[in-house]
């Protein structure tokens, strides 16, 4: 999940900050970043919103970081 780590660092967020913003425990988040645990759909959604990207980018399905237009 190097994309996940790179996006987090781009935003200047720590894993603790990600925990506060997403509700995902820091130790679980660390395991996700290190490839020792998979994201659930809901976790992926939360992370994509916080990091202002798309779930497809996080999954490696596109190289476009920019998120799709979101519903308001």
Secondary structure, DSSP 4 states (H G I P E B T S, - for coil): -HHHHHHHHHHT--HHHHHHHH---HHHHHHHHTTSSPPPHHHHHHHHHHTTS-HHHHHTS-S--SPPPPP-
